[in-house]
Amino acid sequence: MYAALRMALYALAALIVVDGDTIKSPYGLTYRILGYDTPETFRAKCDAERELGFAAKARLEELLSHREVRVLESGKMDRYGRSLARVTVDGEDLAVVMVREGLARPYKGEKRQSWCGV
């Protein structure tokens, strides 16, 4: 049963961080976090992108540990089958935190910009 909007409150350490903007629930559902984009770690186009991608992933793991995490599903999926969702940690939107800390860029679904200094 899918609702237009679904919200889940996850217990501590229940989420698996895939990369800086993707998490997986213990039930196998993968979420693409809305509002920001982080560098790639798996298919990085340069070493600088990969390094910043791993830094973003590590920071997301830190932010999700020992805090109240809320996942608000949008009811939409991306082209990779991930559920698109807003995520808050202790009431603060992850997009705001990750962008503020320089680990991400604001993102609303447009063409992604390169993380390599082209």
C-alpha positions in Angstrom: 0.0 0.0 0.0 1.5 3.3 -1.1 0.3 6.6 0.2 1.0 9.9 -1.5 3.1 10.9 1.5 4.5 8.5 4.0 6.6 9.3 7.0 8.9 7.0 8.9 10.7 7.5 12.1 13.8 5.3 12.3 15.5 4.1 15.4 19.1 4.9 16.0 21.6 3.3 13.6 18.7 1.7 11.6 19.7 3.3 8.3 22.5 2.3 6.0 24.3 5.1 4.2 25.0 4.3 0.6 26.6 7.6 -0.3 26.1 11.3 0.6 22.6 11.5 -0.7 21.3 8.0 -0.6 20.2 5.8 2.4 18.7 2.4 2.7 16.2 1.3 5.4 16.7 -2.0 7.3 13.7 -3.2 5.3 15.5 -2.8 1.9 13.8 0.4 0.7 16.3 2.8 -0.8 15.8 6.6 -0.5 17.3 9.4 -2.6 17.3 12.3 -0.3 15.7 15.4 -1.8 17.1 18.9 -1.8 20.8 18.3 -2.4 23.4 16.5 -4.5 26.7 15.1 -3.4 29.7 14.0 -5.3 29.8 10.4 -6.5 32.0 7.8 -4.8 31.4 4.8 -7.1 31.4 6.5 -10.6 33.5 9.6 -9.7 34.9 11.4 -12.7 38.0 12.6 -10.8 39.9 12.0 -7.6 38.7 15.3 -6.1 35.0 14.2 -6.6 35.7 10.8 -5.1 37.3 12.3 -2.0 34.6 14.8 -1.4 32.0 12.1 -2.0 33.6 9.9 0.7 33.6 13.0 3.0 29.9 13.6 2.4 29.1 9.9 3.1 31.1 10.0 6.3 29.3 13.1 7.5 25.9 11.7 6.6 26.8 8.6 8.7 27.7 10.8 11.6 24.6 12.9 11.3 22.3 9.9 11.3 23.9 8.3 14.3 22.3 8.7 17.7 19.7 11.2 16.5 16.0 11.3 15.7 15.8 10.7 11.9 12.5 11.3 10.0 12.0 10.2 6.4 9.1 11.9 4.6 8.5 10.1 1.3 7.3 12.2 -1.6 5.4 9.4 -3.2 7.6 9.5 -6.2 10.5 7.3 -7.4 13.6 8.3 -9.3 14.8 6.5 -12.5 16.9 4.1 -10.3 13.9 2.9 -8.3 14.7 4.9 -5.2 12.0 6.5 -3.2 12.4 10.3 -3.2 12.2 11.6 0.3 13.0 14.6 2.6 15.0 13.6 5.6 15.4 15.5 8.9 17.7 14.9 11.7 16.7 16.3 15.1 14.2 18.4 13.2 16.7 19.9 10.7 16.5 19.2 7.0 19.6 17.3 5.8 19.8 19.3 2.6 20.3 22.5 4.6 23.0 20.9 6.8 25.0 19.2 3.9 24.9 22.4 1.7 25.8 24.6 4.6 28.8 22.4 5.4 30.1 22.5 1.8 29.6 18.8 1.2 26.6 19.2 -1.2 24.9 21.5 -3.7 21.3 22.5 -3.7 19.5 20.1 -6.2 16.0 20.0 -7.6 16.3 17.4 -10.3 18.0 19.5 -13.0 21.1 18.3 -14.9 23.9 17.6 -12.3 27.0 19.8 -12.4 30.5 18.4 -12.5 32.4 18.1 -9.2 35.7 18.1 -11.1 37.3 21.5 -11.8 36.8 21.4 -15.6 
